[in-house]
Amino acid sequence: MKMFRPALCVLLGLMLAGCSNTPAKKPVKSEDFSSAELGQSAANRIANLAMRDNLASLQTLLDKLYRRNPSQWQKAGFSSRDAAIAHVMTAIRHRQALPALGQVRSTAALSTAFDPQFSGDRAGTLVYGLGSMLVDVYGGRTELYLVHGLNAQQLANAAYNVEVASWLLGRRQNADGSPMLLANEITPQQRNLSFEREMSKIIARLELLAEFSDEKLRRSAIDFGQSLLAAPLLQFIPVQAATSAAPTP
């Protein structure tokens, strides 16, 4: 048996070394602490992270759409793709209107993006519609605090709307049969489903938030009950009583 011990130690060492050197394909990096977090519950923090990532997905989606459809950002009158992206994302975050849409936003903007009669920037209008819808679901803000909450049904409705928009993006055509917006592409030479994947991420985050928000009352009751059950275990032991009870040597 002793002859196997050195080999076993070497094997365990190699395994541990392999685990410690495993490359991180997508490193996880948390944000730096902010004093604003003191006014946020755990549920608020989850919702805020979801909004942060959804806005990042929308920006990525808009960049992809403008790259495949450069005529769209040119219709909006910008000198560059980056300028057009910055304008749309700023309008989303600050609840500003797009000049070409007036007061049209949210689901109305989504309908406009796929309207055959619309001659403006379809890509920017689509992403603006999605982003302004998310901000409306969050009560007109991009960050939630203790006094704020989310409606589970509104989150589920928003997830469904993103799914519909994704379907239309891949199928809606102009009168001549050409795609309204070039997006996903499957050909013998190329397979590009990055647009659908990005929108699927948004759908998944919204659906998870909807389920989490639907459980908030039940979880509050459970958390309260757990705190009551754990209270006796978290009491300090009187030092004097513990000393007097100890047996004398």
BAGU-841569 format. One record per residue: x, y, z of N, C-alpha, C, O, CB in turn. Coordinates in steps of 0.02 Angstrom, whole numbers, plus 50000, padded with zeros to 5 digits. Atoms other than C-alpha are relative to their C-alpha. Glycine has a CB too. Layout:
# BAGU-841569
<<X Y Z> <X Y Z> <X Y Z> <X Y Z> <X Y Z>>
...
This chain:
# BAGU-841569
<<50042 49940 50000> <50000 50000 50000> <50043 50063 50000> <50027 50114 49969> <49953 50000 50061>>
<<49957 49942 49995> <50144 50116 50042> <50029 50020 49933> <50043 50079 49921> <50056 49987 50049>>
<<49969 49985 50064> <50213 50102 49866> <49955 50043 49955> <49979 50075 49909> <50018 49936 49964>>
<<50047 49961 50040> <50055 50183 49795> <49994 50072 50024> <49971 50116 49987> <49932 49968 50000>>
<<50010 49932 49973> <50061 50336 49909> <50037 50054 49961> <50007 50106 49948> <50022 50001 50072>>
<<49966 49947 50039> <50196 50434 49813> <49965 50014 49934> <49958 50072 49914> <50072 49981 49986>>
<<50035 49990 50064> <50105 50405 49648> <49934 50036 50011> <49916 50079 49970> <49988 49932 49966>>
<<50063 49967 49986> <49940 50457 49727> <50010 50074 50015> <49971 50116 49992> <49965 49966 50059>>
<<49985 49930 49984> <50017 50617 49794> <50016 50040 49937> <49994 50097 49929> <50058 50005 50050>>
<<49983 49966 50063> <50089 50659 49623> <49937 50012 49959> <49929 50066 49930> <50050 49958 49960>>
<<50061 49994 50038> <49920 50627 49540> <49956 50056 50028> <49930 50097 49990> <49961 49934 50000>>
<<50041 49947 49970> <49827 50738 49665> <50031 50069 49988> <49995 50118 49976> <49993 49988 50076>>
<<49967 49937 50014> <49958 50873 49641> <49988 50025 49930> <49977 50085 49919> <50073 49994 50012>>
<<50013 49981 50070> <49935 50871 49453> <49928 50023 49991> <49915 50071 49954> <50015 49942 49954>>
<<50070 49981 50005> <49746 50879 49472> <49988 50070 50028> <49953 50111 49998> <49955 49950 50036>>
<<50009 49934 49969> <49755 51029 49589> <50032 50054 49957> <50006 50109 49950> <50030 50001 50071>>
<<49967 49951 50043> <49878 51116 49475> <49959 50014 49938> <49956 50071 49915> <50069 49975 49979>>
<<50042 49991 50059> <49763 51087 49327> <49940 50044 50016> <49921 50086 49975> <49977 49934 49974>>
<<50058 49959 49980> <49615 51162 49422> <50019 50072 50009> <49982 50118 49990> <49968 49972 50064>>
<<49980 49931 49985> <49713 51314 49476> <50019 50038 49936> <50017 50099 49935> <50059 50001 50048>>
<<49980 49968 50061> <49771 51347 49297> <49947 50000 49946> <49960 50016 49888> <50062 49967 49973>>
<<50054 50001 50049> <49602 51327 49214> <49986 50070 49974> <49972 50115 50014> <49936 49969 50030>>
<<50010 49933 50026> <49583 51476 49096> <49928 50024 50008> <49881 49985 50000> <50018 50003 49926>>
<<50067 49971 49993> <49436 51592 49128> <49978 50028 49933> <50005 50078 49910> <49999 50056 50055>>
<<50023 49978 50066> <49344 51609 48963> <49960 50064 50005> <49962 50106 49959> <49959 49945 49967>>
<<50040 49939 49990> <49227 51742 49032> <50005 50020 50073> <49962 50002 50113> <49925 49989 49978>>
<<49989 49982 49929> <49294 51818 49194> <49940 50039 50027> <49909 50079 49992> <50063 50041 50007>>
<<50054 49964 49965> <49165 51880 49319> <50032 50054 50042> <50074 50040 50085> <49957 49951 50044>>
<<49972 49944 49963> <49206 52052 49387> <49943 50043 50027> <49903 50072 49990> <50047 50043 49955>>
<<50052 49961 49969> <49093 52137 49511> <50017 50074 49996> <50075 50093 49986> <49989 49979 50073>>
<<49989 49928 50001> <49070 52325 49514> <50029 50023 50067> <50019 49990 50118> <49935 50038 49984>>
<<49974 49971 49938> <49158 52433 49642> <49942 50022 50044> <49888 50039 50020> <50047 50060 49986>>
<<50053 49980 49952> <49059 52475 49800> <49981 50072 49990> <50023 50115 49979> <50023 49988 50072>>
<<50026 49932 50004> <48949 52628 49789> <49954 50012 50060> <49918 49967 50082> <49961 50011 49933>>
<<50042 49984 49942> <48863 52715 49934> <49926 49994 49984> <49884 49985 50029> <50014 50071 50026>>
<<50069 50008 50021> <48702 52705 49833> <49973 49931 50017> <49912 49923 50026> <49992 50014 49926>>
<<50022 50068 49985> <48697 52518 49869> <49970 49994 50070> <49932 49947 50083> <50058 49952 49992>>
<<50027 50002 49932> <48656 52556 50051> <49924 50010 49999> <49889 49990 50046> <50033 50053 50044>>
<<50073 49990 50006> <48482 52607 49991> <49967 49949 49956> <49910 49960 49934> <49987 50069 49973>>
<<50027 50051 50044> <48456 52449 49889> <49996 49933 50036> <50042 49914 50072> <50042 49994 49936>>
<<50006 50068 49975> <48391 52279 49940> <50035 49952 49953> <50057 49971 49899> <49926 49981 50010>>
<<49971 50050 50044> <48458 52117 49868> <49959 49995 49936> <49987 49986 49882> <50004 49931 50035>>
<<50043 50003 50059> <48308 52114 49751> <50012 50060 49955> <50012 50053 49893> <49926 49996 50021>>
<<49984 49940 50040> <48345 52293 49696> <50065 49989 49962> <50070 50007 49903> <50006 50062 50045>>
<<49934 50009 50032> <48525 52244 49660> <49996 49953 49941> <50026 49965 49889> <50051 49974 50052>>
<<50009 50047 50056> <48474 52096 49553> <49967 50034 49941> <49988 50026 49884> <49958 49939 50023>>
<<50035 49964 50053> <48354 52205 49455> <50045 50051 49966> <50042 50060 49905> <49938 50035 50028>>
<<49955 49950 50028> <48486 52340 49432> <50053 49968 49955> <50071 49995 49903> <50033 50040 50056>>
<<49951 50035 50042> <48613 52215 49367> <49968 49977 49935> <49999 49979 49882> <50029 49940 50038>>
<<50035 50021 50060> <48483 52148 49246> <49990 50058 49952> <49999 50051 49891> <49932 49969 50018>>
<<50008 49942 50042> <48447 52323 49182> <50066 50021 49969> <50069 50038 49909> <49970 50059 50040>>
<<49934 49983 50027> <48632 52360 49163> <50018 49955 49942> <50041 49979 49890> <50055 49995 50055>>
<<49981 50047 50053> <48659 52203 49061> <49952 50004 49941> <49974 49995 49884> <50000 49928 50027>>
<<50048 49992 50056> <48500 52229 48958> <50017 50061 49958> <50012 50059 49896> <49928 50005 50026>>
<<49980 49940 50038> <48555 52404 48910> <50064 49987 49960> <50071 50011 49904> <50010 50060 50048>>
<<49939 50018 50037> <48726 52335 48863> <49983 49956 49940> <50014 49964 49887> <50050 49964 50047>>
<<50021 50042 50056> <48641 52204 48755> <49968 50041 49945> <49979 50028 49886> <49951 49945 50024>>
<<50032 49957 50050> <48536 52337 48670> <50052 50041 49962> <50046 50051 49901> <49949 50047 50034>>
<<49948 49961 50034> <48691 52440 48632> <50038 49955 49951> <50054 49976 49895> <50049 50030 50051>>
<<49966 50048 50045> <48777 52286 48559> <49956 49985 49940> <49980 49982 49883> <50016 49934 50038>>
<<50047 50014 50055> <48621 52248 48457> <49997 50058 49951> <49997 50047 49890> <49930 49985 50028>>
<<50003 49941 50044> <48613 52426 48390> <50063 50006 49959> <50060 50022 49899> <49989 50063 50042>>
<<49937 49997 50036> <48797 52423 48343> <50000 49948 49943> <50022 49963 49888> <50059 49988 50048>>
<<50003 50052 50051> <48770 52259 48249> <49953 50020 49943> <49968 50010 49884> <49978 49933 50031>>
<<50048 49980 50051> <48617 52326 48160> <50027 50057 49956> <50018 50055 49895> <49934 50023 50033>>
<<49972 49945 50039> <48705 52486 48107> <50057 49976 49955> <50067 50003 49900> <50025 50055 50047>>
<<49946 50027 50042> <48854 52386 48043> <49972 49965 49938> <50000 49971 49883> <50044 49951 50040>>
<<50029 50036 50057> <48742 52279 47933> <49954 50045 49959> <49939 50030 49901> <49962 49939 50025>>
<<50046 49954 50035> <48626 52424 47888> <50024 50072 50008> <49990 50111 50041> <49928 49992 50028>>
<<49973 49932 49990> <48734 52582 47876> <49955 50055 49976> <49961 50113 49999> <50067 50006 49965>>
<<50045 49948 50025> <48598 52674 47782> <49953 50024 50055> <49926 50079 50050> <49960 49974 49941>>
<<50047 49981 49948> <48494 52676 47941> <50026 50058 50043> <49989 50106 50055> <49985 49940 50044>>
<<49975 49944 49959> <48608 52785 48048> <50011 50062 49957> <50009 50118 49982> <50065 49981 50035>>
<<49993 49942 50045> <48637 52895 47896> <49934 50036 49991> <49933 50097 49983> <50027 49977 49932>>
<<50066 49969 50004> <48449 52925 47884> <49988 50048 50058> <49954 50098 50051> <49946 49947 49998>>
<<50010 49959 49940> <48455 52996 48060> <50042 50064 49999> <50034 50107 50043> <50016 49960 50062>>
<<49962 49939 50008> <48579 53128 48001> <50063 50004 50041> <50088 50060 50053> <49958 50057 50017>>
<<49939 49998 49960> <48730 53078 48105> <50062 49991 49955> <50058 49962 49900> <49998 49945 50055>>
<<49939 50003 50040> <48909 53090 48045> <50036 49933 50008> <50080 49917 49969> <50047 50056 50020>>
<<49967 50065 49990> <48959 52920 48114> <49953 49952 50035> <49903 49972 50065> <50065 50009 50041>>
<<50039 50052 49967> <48890 52757 48179> <50002 50008 50076> <49952 50001 50110> <50025 49930 49980>>
<<49992 49992 49928> <48959 52789 48353> <49957 50057 50027> <49928 50052 50081> <50074 50012 50018>>
<<50041 49943 49979> <48872 52958 48363> <49926 49981 50003> <49891 50002 50048> <50011 50060 49953>>
<<50070 50021 50001> <48706 52879 48316> <49984 49954 50059> <49932 49960 50090> <49984 49964 49934>>
<<50009 50046 49944> <48727 52741 48446> <49996 50039 50066> <49951 50028 50107> <50057 49949 50004>>
<<49999 49961 49938> <48770 52866 48583> <49936 50040 50008> <49910 50046 50064> <50060 50048 50000>>
<<50061 49960 49997> <48618 52972 48540> <49940 49957 50022> <49901 49977 50065> <49986 50033 49931>>
<<50056 50044 49984> <48495 52827 48548> <50004 49976 50072> <49954 49977 50108> <49997 49940 49951>>
<<49993 50027 49932> <48565 52754 48710> <49991 50055 50053> <49964 50042 50106> <50069 49968 50009>>
<<50011 49945 49953> <48567 52925 48795> <49926 50016 50005> <49900 50028 50060> <50038 50063 49977>>
<<50073 49988 49999> <48385 52951 48745> <49964 49947 50041> <49916 49963 50076> <49973 50001 49928>>
<<50031 50053 49961> <48341 52783 48822> <50011 50011 50074> <49964 50010 50113> <50028 49931 49979>>
<<49983 49994 49929> <48432 52812 48986> <49968 50061 50033> <49951 50059 50093> <50075 50003 50009>>
<<50026 49938 49971> <48365 52988 49011> <49928 50015 49980> <49904 50071 49989> <50045 50058 49980>>
<<50070 49994 50019> <48189 52960 48943> <49989 50060 49954> <49940 50097 49961> <49956 50007 50062>>
<<50007 49946 50049> <48216 53082 48801> <49967 49973 49937> <49972 49914 49922> <50070 50031 49984>>
<<50033 50020 50062> <48118 53079 48639> <50050 50003 49942> <50095 50045 49941> <49939 50044 49986>>
<<49962 49996 50062> <48197 53042 48471> <49965 50050 49954> <49904 50046 49946> <50007 49930 49966>>
<<50030 49949 50042> <48168 53190 48353> <49954 49972 49946> <49901 50001 49933> <50053 50042 49967>>
<<50041 50027 50055> <48100 53080 48213> <49936 49967 50025> <49891 49953 49986> <50041 49950 49961>>
<<50058 50036 49973> <47974 52997 48331> <49953 50044 50041> <49897 50025 50055> <50023 49943 50043>>
<<50042 49958 49957> <47908 53142 48433> <49991 49968 50068> <50040 49952 50102> <49932 50013 49967>>
<<50014 50030 49936> <47822 53069 48585> <49989 49924 49996> <49971 49892 50045> <49938 50032 50030>>
<<50009 50072 50009> <47814 52893 48514> <50058 49963 50034> <50116 49980 50023> <49998 49982 49924>>
<<49950 50038 49963> <47906 52769 48626> <49973 49930 50016> <49916 49913 49999> <50021 50037 50064>>
<<50020 50066 49976> <47899 52593 48699> <49970 49957 49944> <49998 49954 49889> <49950 50007 50057>>
<<50029 50046 50050> <47784 52471 48606> <49977 50037 49937> <49977 50008 49883> <49942 49962 50030>>
<<50020 49962 50060> <47722 52609 48490> <50060 50010 49954> <50053 50009 49893> <49970 50069 50021>>
<<49939 49992 50040> <47902 52637 48433> <50018 49933 49967> <50044 49932 49911> <50058 50025 50044>>
<<49987 50065 50030> <47920 52449 48405> <49957 49990 49938> <49981 49965 49887> <49988 49943 50051>>
<<50045 50006 50058> <47769 52452 48289> <50024 50045 49944> <50021 50026 49885> <49928 50018 50019>>
<<49976 49953 50051> <47841 52604 48199> <50061 49972 49964> <50067 49981 49903> <50018 50067 50032>>
<<49939 50026 50030> <48007 52516 48169> <49985 49950 49943> <50024 49944 49896> <50043 49966 50052>>
<<50018 50049 50052> <47917 52382 48066> <49942 50022 49957> <49912 49982 49921> <49983 49934 50033>>
<<50053 49972 50042> <47789 52496 47984> <50026 50010 49929> <50076 50045 49920> <49974 50067 50030>>
<<49976 49992 50070> <47807 52484 47793> <50002 50072 49977> <50042 50089 49933> <49955 49960 49953>>
<<50002 49930 50020> <47766 52670 47780> <50054 50042 50033> <50064 50100 50014> <49932 50029 50015>>
<<49949 49961 49964> <47905 52724 47899> <50064 50004 49959> <50089 49953 49935> <50015 49968 50070>>
<<49941 49990 50042> <48053 52799 47807> <50061 50022 50040> <50113 50039 50012> <49985 50052 49947>>
<<49945 49978 49958> <48163 52842 47955> <50047 49943 50019> <50050 49892 49986> <49974 50031 50063>>
<<49950 50047 49976> <48298 52749 48052> <49966 49942 50036> <49947 49947 50094> <50050 50036 50047>>
<<50034 50058 49970> <48221 52577 48083> <50041 49968 50056> <50012 49948 50107> <49985 49948 49946>>
<<49957 50031 49949> <48370 52510 48181> <49998 50039 50065> <49988 50010 50119> <50072 49994 49975>>
<<50002 49958 49941> <48376 52656 48301> <49932 50000 50033> <49927 50000 50094> <50021 50070 49984>>
<<50068 50000 49974> <48187 52656 48319> <49985 49935 50036> <49953 49935 50089> <49950 50012 49944>>
<<50010 50065 49969> <48184 52470 48358> <50032 49997 50069> <50000 49978 50118> <50027 49944 49956>>
<<49964 50003 49936> <48316 52481 48494> <49973 50051 50049> <49968 50037 50109> <50075 50010 49989>>
<<50029 49950 49956> <48242 52641 48563> <49933 49975 50029> <49919 49985 50088> <49989 50067 49962>>
<<50063 50027 49976> <48072 52556 48574> <50011 49948 50054> <49976 49948 50105> <49961 49970 49943>>
<<49986 50051 49950> <48146 52408 48668> <50026 50031 50065> <50004 50014 50120> <50052 49950 49973>>
<<49970 49969 49941> <48249 52517 48785> <49950 50042 50040> <49948 50037 50101> <50058 50042 49981>>
<<50049 49958 49964> <48110 52642 48826> <49947 49957 50032> <49920 49976 50084> <49968 50051 49952>>
<<50048 50046 49969> <47993 52495 48860> <50028 49973 50066> <49992 49970 50116> <49984 49942 49952>>
<<49969 50026 49938> <48116 52424 48988> <50001 50054 50054> <49987 50039 50112> <50071 49975 49986>>
<<49999 49945 49952> <48135 52594 49071> <49930 50012 50028> <49923 50026 50088> <50028 50064 49968>>
<<50068 49991 49977> <47946 52611 49081> <49980 49945 50050> <49947 49959 50099> <49951 50001 49941>>
<<50015 50056 49954> <47932 52439 49164> <50033 50013 50068> <50006 49993 50119> <50025 49933 49970>>
<<49965 49983 49938> <48058 52501 49294> <49974 50065 50031> <50006 50093 50075> <50075 50006 49987>>
<<50029 49939 49971> <47946 52650 49331> <50034 50063 49978> <50033 50113 50015> <50002 49996 50074>>
<<49969 49939 50026> <48041 52774 49223> <50071 50010 50024> <50096 50066 50022> <49960 50058 50018>>
<<49932 49994 49974> <48213 52737 49296> <50042 49940 49978> <50014 49890 49954> <50001 50006 50077>>
<<49956 50057 50016> <48364 52625 49267> <50029 49969 50063> <50064 49918 50059> <50056 50023 49953>>
<<49977 50027 49937> <48404 52597 49451> <49944 50001 50051> <49906 50049 50055> <50061 50039 50027>>
<<50052 50005 49949> <48290 52539 49591> <50030 50004 50069> <50087 49984 50081> <49961 49934 49991>>
<<49980 49996 49930> <48300 52574 49777> <49945 49970 50044> <49896 49945 50019> <50015 50075 50020>>
<<50045 50034 49953> <48210 52514 49933> <49927 50018 49991> <49883 49977 50003> <50021 50016 50070>>
<<50070 49978 50006> <48053 52615 49897> <49970 49979 49933> <49911 49992 49921> <49996 50076 50006>>
<<50024 50019 50066> <48038 52542 49721> <49987 49925 49996> <50016 49886 50034> <50050 50021 49945>>
<<50014 50071 50012> <47968 52378 49659> <49986 49988 49926> <49980 50036 49887> <49942 49976 50042>>
<<50014 50018 50068> <47933 52285 49498> <49936 49959 49997> <49920 49922 50043> <50059 49960 49970>>
<<50061 50038 50011> <47772 52213 49428> <50017 49939 49958> <50042 49945 49903> <49946 50044 49965>>
<<49982 50062 50033> <47793 52031 49380> <49966 49994 49931> <49998 49972 49883> <49981 49940 50043>>
<<50036 50007 50064> <47660 52037 49243> <50028 50047 49947> <50033 50028 49889> <49926 50013 50010>>
<<49970 49953 50048> <47737 52191 49163> <50067 49974 49974> <50083 49983 49915> <50009 50069 50033>>
<<49937 50029 50022> <47906 52105 49159> <49989 49943 49951> <50024 49938 49901> <50040 49974 50061>>
<<50016 50055 50045> <47829 51951 49079> <49976 50026 49933> <49993 49999 49880> <49947 49953 50031>>
<<50024 49970 50062> <47740 52060 48951> <50058 50028 49959> <50059 50022 49898> <49949 50055 50015>>
<<49942 49972 50035> <47904 52148 48910> <50041 49945 49968> <50065 49953 49911> <50044 50041 50049>>
<<49963 50057 50029> <47991 51980 48884> <49965 49975 49937> <49998 49959 49888> <50006 49943 50052>>
<<50037 50022 50059> <47853 51929 48764> <50009 50050 49942> <50016 50029 49885> <49924 49993 50017>>
<<49992 49949 50052> <47869 52094 48669> <50069 49996 49967> <50075 50005 49907> <49989 50070 50029>>
<<49933 50008 50029> <48056 52067 48647> <50002 49939 49955> <50034 49939 49902> <50053 49993 50057>>
<<50004 50061 50041> <48019 51893 48581> <49966 50014 49933> <49988 49991 49881> <49962 49944 50037>>
<<50035 49981 50062> <47896 51965 48454> <50045 50042 49956> <50048 50032 49895> <49935 50038 50016>>
<<49955 49957 50038> <48021 52098 48402> <50056 49959 49967> <50075 49973 49910> <50031 50054 50045>>
<<49948 50043 50028> <48154 51964 48377> <49973 49961 49940> <50008 49952 49890> <50025 49951 50054>>
<<50030 50037 50055> <48035 51864 48267> <49990 50045 49939> <50004 50025 49883> <49932 49970 50022>>
<<50011 49953 50055> <47990 52017 48163> <50066 50021 49967> <50070 50030 49907> <49963 50063 50025>>
<<49935 49980 50026> <48172 52066 48145> <50026 49950 49948> <50058 49969 49900> <50051 50007 50058>>
<<49976 50050 50046> <48208 51903 48058> <49955 49986 49941> <49976 49952 49894> <50011 49937 50036>>
<<50048 50020 50052> <48053 51897 47948> <49966 50058 49963> <49943 50048 49907> <49948 49958 50030>>
<<50037 49945 50033> <47979 52069 47907> <50038 50024 49938> <50099 50035 49941> <49990 50059 50050>>
<<49970 49982 50064> <48011 52119 47726> <49969 50063 49971> <49914 50083 49989> <49993 49942 49951>>
<<50026 49944 50039> <47992 52270 47613> <49955 49974 49944> <49948 49913 49934> <50058 50043 49971>>
<<50046 50019 50054> <47869 52271 47467> <50036 49961 49945> <50005 49919 49912> <49968 50063 49970>>
<<49963 50036 50052> <48007 52208 47351> <50028 49933 50022> <50063 49899 49985> <50056 50043 49974>>
<<49977 50065 49975> <48042 52057 47461> <50066 50002 50037> <50088 49951 50064> <50006 49953 49945>>
<<49937 49994 49964> <48204 52122 47536> <49987 50010 50075> <49935 50036 50093> <50042 50059 49972>>
<<50010 49992 49928> <48227 52119 47726> <49997 50074 50019> <50034 50115 49992> <50056 49965 50040>>
<<50001 49931 49976> <48177 52279 47816> <50066 50018 50034> <50092 50073 50025> <49942 50010 50050>>
<<49935 49991 49968> <48334 52258 47919> <50040 49936 49993> <50015 49881 50008> <49992 50019 50076>>
<<49956 50058 50004> <48479 52141 47884> <50023 49983 50071> <50050 50025 50106> <50060 50013 49954>>
<<49981 50021 49932> <48509 52040 48043> <50027 49929 49997> <50082 49919 49970> <49939 50004 50048>>
<<49977 50069 50002> <48522 51851 48065> <50008 49977 49928> <49971 49997 49883> <49950 49954 50037>>
<<49987 50024 50067> <48592 51761 47915> <50023 49928 50002> <50070 49910 50039> <50053 50044 49966>>
<<49980 50071 50006> <48602 51576 47872> <50006 49985 49926> <49957 49981 49890> <49947 49952 50035>>
<<49986 50017 50070> <48683 51535 47706> <50051 49943 50000> <50080 49927 50051> <50028 50063 49961>>
<<49948 50052 50004> <48796 51395 47644> <50069 50026 50019> <50112 49987 50042> <50003 49971 49930>>
<<49935 49972 49984> <48942 51514 47670> <50005 50028 50071> <50060 50033 50098> <50017 50054 49951>>
<<49997 49966 49936> <48893 51595 47835> <49940 49984 50043> <49885 49973 50018> <50005 50076 49990>>
<<50054 50012 49952> <48790 51565 47992> <50007 50052 50055> <50050 50046 50099> <50002 49927 50029>>
<<49996 49945 49952> <48759 51723 48093> <49933 50006 50037> <49884 50031 50009> <50017 50067 49964>>
<<50060 49995 49957> <48631 51711 48235> <50013 50043 50061> <49980 50037 50112> <49977 49930 50021>>
<<49981 49960 49943> <48713 51839 48348> <49944 50049 50021> <49939 50065 50080> <50063 50039 49985>>
<<50055 49955 49983> <48561 51955 48339> <49949 49963 50044> <49927 49990 50095> <49966 50027 49937>>
<<50049 50040 49962> <48444 51819 48401> <50027 49982 50069> <49989 49983 50118> <49982 49937 49961>>
<<49971 50017 49935> <48564 51768 48539> <49998 50059 50047> <49983 50051 50106> <50073 49976 49991>>
<<50000 49941 49957> <48577 51947 48604> <49931 50015 50026> <49923 50033 50085> <50028 50061 49963>>
<<50068 49988 49978> <48389 51967 48610> <49976 49945 50047> <49935 49957 50091> <49953 50007 49940>>
<<50019 50055 49956> <48371 51796 48691> <50026 50012 50071> <49994 49993 50120> <50028 49934 49973>>
<<49974 49982 49934> <48482 51857 48834> <49953 50047 50036> <49940 50039 50096> <50070 50031 49993>>
<<50045 49951 49970> <48364 52003 48864> <49936 49964 50023> <49911 49977 50078> <49983 50057 49951>>
<<50061 50037 49983> <48212 51887 48861> <50011 49958 50063> <49969 49958 50108> <49979 49954 49941>>
<<49986 50043 49942> <48293 51767 48986> <50005 50040 50064> <49978 50020 50116> <50065 49961 49989>>
<<49994 49959 49939> <48337 51906 49109> <49932 50025 50022> <49917 50025 50082> <50048 50061 49987>>
<<50066 49975 49983> <48161 51978 49102> <49956 49946 50028> <49919 49957 50077> <49967 50032 49939>>
<<50042 50054 49975> <48078 51810 49126> <50021 49978 50070> <49979 49963 50112> <50003 49940 49952>>
<<49976 50017 49933> <48188 51769 49275> <49979 50053 50051> <49958 50036 50106> <50076 49993 50000>>
<<50021 49946 49955> <48151 51940 49352> <49925 49995 50014> <49903 50008 50070> <50017 50068 49969>>
<<50073 50006 49991> <47964 51911 49324> <49985 49946 50052> <49943 49957 50096> <49966 49983 49933>>
<<50012 50054 49952> <47969 51746 49419> <50024 50020 50070> <49990 50006 50120> <50035 49936 49978>>
<<49974 49978 49936> <48076 51821 49556> <49954 50051 50033> <49941 50048 50093> <50071 50029 49992>>
<<50044 49948 49974> <47960 51971 49575> <49933 49971 50022> <49902 49995 50069> <49988 50054 49948>>
<<50064 50032 49983> <47807 51857 49581> <50005 49965 50068> <49954 49953 50100> <49980 49950 49947>>
<<49990 50035 49937> <47883 51771 49734> <50017 50047 50058> <50030 50024 50113> <50054 49948 49992>>
<<49972 49955 49950> <47929 51929 49829> <49963 49999 50066> <49994 50002 50119> <50000 50071 49973>>
<<50038 50002 49938> <47786 51921 49956> <50014 49936 50039> <50022 49937 50100> <49926 50007 49986>>
<<49987 50063 49967> <47814 51737 49991> <50070 49998 50029> <50081 49973 50084> <49990 49943 49951>>
<<49931 50000 49975> <48002 51762 50006> <50007 50045 50061> <50046 50030 50106> <50047 50022 49945>>
<<49996 49955 49942> <47976 51907 50126> <49976 49963 50063> <50007 49969 50116> <49957 50063 49989>>
<<50026 50038 49943> <47872 51794 50239> <50049 49946 50021> <50059 49935 50081> <49932 49969 49983>>
<<49951 50052 49983> <48000 51654 50228> <50061 50029 50033> <50085 50002 50083> <50020 49962 49936>>
<<49941 49968 49970> <48145 51771 50265> <49985 50022 50072> <50028 50015 50116> <50022 50061 49958>>
<<50019 49979 49932> <48050 51839 50417> <49998 49940 50046> <50021 49942 50103> <49932 50036 49999>>
<<50003 50061 49959> <48015 51663 50479> <50068 49972 50015> <50081 49948 50071> <49958 49948 49965>>
<<49932 50024 49989> <48196 51612 50456> <50037 50041 50052> <50075 50015 50092> <50039 49999 49934>>
<<49967 49957 49950> <48253 51762 50557> <49976 49984 50070> <50015 49988 50118> <49988 50074 49984>>
<<50027 50019 49934> <48137 51710 50700> <50029 49934 50024> <50046 49927 50083> <49924 49996 49998>>
<<49973 50066 49981> <48198 51530 50697> <50074 50004 50018> <50098 49967 50061> <49990 49950 49943>>
<<49928 49995 49988> <48380 51583 50692> <50017 50043 50061> <50073 50041 50085> <50034 50028 49940>>
<<49986 49954 49945> <48362 51711 50832> <50029 49966 50062> <50078 49990 50089> <49937 50037 50019>>
<<49971 50032 49940> <48390 51588 50978> <50072 49977 49991> <50110 49974 50039> <49958 49941 50020>>
<<49933 50024 50013> <48548 51524 50894> <50051 50056 49999> <50111 50044 50003> <50003 49962 49936>>
<<49954 49943 50006> <48621 51698 50881> <50006 50040 50064> <50032 50096 50064> <49976 50045 49944>>
<<49996 49965 49936> <48606 51745 51066> <50068 49988 50032> <50097 49934 50026> <49943 49977 50047>>
<<49937 50006 49963> <48762 51778 51169> <49990 49960 50064> <49937 49964 50095> <50030 50069 50016>>
<<50002 50038 49938> <48800 51661 51314> <50028 50042 50057> <50083 50068 50050> <50039 49932 49994>>
<<49973 49961 49944> <48818 51750 51482> <50066 49970 50024> <50069 49911 50039> <49949 50003 50059>>
<<49934 50024 49982> <49001 51737 51528> <50002 49973 50071> <50032 49921 50083> <50052 50055 49993>>
<<49999 50020 49930> <48971 51724 51716> <49966 49933 50010> <49990 49889 50046> <49966 50054 50044>>
<<50038 50063 49993> <48842 51586 51699> <50040 49943 49971> <50041 49888 50000> <49931 50005 49966>>
<<49960 50052 50030> <48955 51488 51585> <50059 49981 50044> <50077 49922 50047> <50024 50021 49931>>
<<49942 50012 49956> <49101 51506 51707> <49980 49960 50061> <50013 49912 50080> <50033 50066 50021>>
<<50023 50033 49939> <49001 51453 51860> <49979 49929 49988> <49982 49886 50032> <49944 50039 50032>>
<<50024 50067 50015> <48933 51301 51770> <50057 49952 49984> <50048 49891 49984> <49952 50001 49942>>
<<49943 50043 50018> <49106 51239 51723> <50023 49959 50060> <50027 49986 50115> <50058 50041 49973>>
<<49978 50043 49943> <49166 51091 51831> <50069 50021 50025> <50111 50042 49986> <50000 49925 49980>>
<<49934 49983 49970> <49311 51123 51950> <50046 49941 49992> <50026 49884 50002> <49992 50019 50076>>
<<49952 50055 50011> <49467 51023 51912> <50019 49966 50066> <50059 49919 50066> <50063 50027 49965>>
